[in-house]
């Protein structure tokens, strides 16, 4: 498995609150290969973002704390490394794009100033080289008139432009892994499409791996190679994108796919999943999805199902998946 | 018009809004005049601040005349030399009308140094000896009050600026660190701040002064005043900045900076503190008067700048005596200088606040 870039095992993260420890990510395993696009899909509050941020330990801490597990990136376990070592990784080998581009840009600095920051931290460039690199980076993310835009302030750009700037910022040091945490959630639909196409294009030309988190199945279909479906802090199903869309196995995946608006079923009422993600995971018995599951059995409420491996890339956390197909 | 606005940087936008705030703009110009006067004090003051003329003690402000005793109009303004007369126990200065002393521009008088480097002896205005051009009168030693106000501004005005920059730097660093790291660091630092804040400012000032030796050179006294005043001022600043930092540190751009590999210190200094700037600029402008007043209060009590050095505070020492004010009200003029500068800083600070507040209209 020399091709594996990121290998996460048994990752367990909890929030330390005044009322005790609350587990939010429970023994999550996943891996990202070189040049692969992997997506995390799940509802709000299922632990996607915390997982993504904990890879380089930038999640808000307190309250979040990594209890156990390993994050092996390029053969090095990042969780056993010092803060200083991680600072060298952040922005250079692993970069982030955040959900809300308007909030993720510092209002007091010009765009050029902010894009240059990661270069200033990780690379030693002369002023001229820096300028060239900045213009090239804005060209890469298809921003028109890059030279003028470098002097713009965040409030002068549209949401889509800001997200492009964020992407340019993240790609400045040519990272091996780009983590895009809900990169299109704050944008409107047409801009979402542009940004996704841009990400896809950049992935093809630059060849970095991408870890995408989203709650929207629609956006991952075109871009990702593999999908992890998360529910209540654990992975409930994983398989290749094709397979997942064709043969969803877990009832939660089915329900999620069923609630995508679709042209063919226009006249019908849009499906939704009743209930909500359980707030507190500790002390929960049985399958975490049992209360919202259409196909729930008596057994589901008693024993917590294990992730069952079907083949090399496909696993599902439901003992009844065969009977559901 | 609209197109133009979208291409302005936040600072330019604020400057534009400030331009429309007439009171703030005028205050700014008045302050500018005061500072220019203080910087080029030698050139603008007709007499040396420590030059005493005992026989002209408490000379009232002279009258600038165009018309002489014979009702003849002169194009060039002039004054008369005066002579002290004591009649029934009261002193008055009588004009000697034999000779006119026209006011001259760019006259040669006492030596001074421009910016402390280049020696010069030209002054903006003056009259020939032995007449004295006491525009604002003279004090108990016969020293020209306007010259003393101009020279005194050097101390009073610079103490405000330097003091405020020191307390702001301290406050920002302290508040920034406490707010960013939170937890026990925050606790320890804020309790320290509260300890300083819980002592009333003026008593703290007097206590600090009494800790330091009484016999100090004028430079030492000046530095001591700055230290005392900034020590009192930084705590409140630190507390408010900590509050602002608490909210900024949760923002996404701080997370983004962290994700780029920035260190804690560079996040605090580069990303968090600049976002407190609009508060800091306003708070600084509005707190400069308290430094000027603090210096004046200490000097007034003889604990700050002492004779023959001059500051607006110690010029008012004699004004504490009611009979002195009654017979020589012009010795209060230094107080007016303090009043005007204080008001101007307040108006200017208000204008700045409106200009930097994004919620007020463009």
Interface residues (C-beta under 8 A of the other chain):
Chain A: X56 X58 X60 X62 X87 X88 X89 X90 X91 X92 X95 X96 X98 X99 X100 X103 X104 X105 X106 X107 X108 X109 X110 X117 X118 X121 X122 X153 X155 X156 X166 X169
Chain B: X6 X7 X9 X10 X183 X250 X251 X252 X253 X255 X256 X257 X258 X259 X260 X261 X262 X263 X266 X270 X271 X274 X275 X277
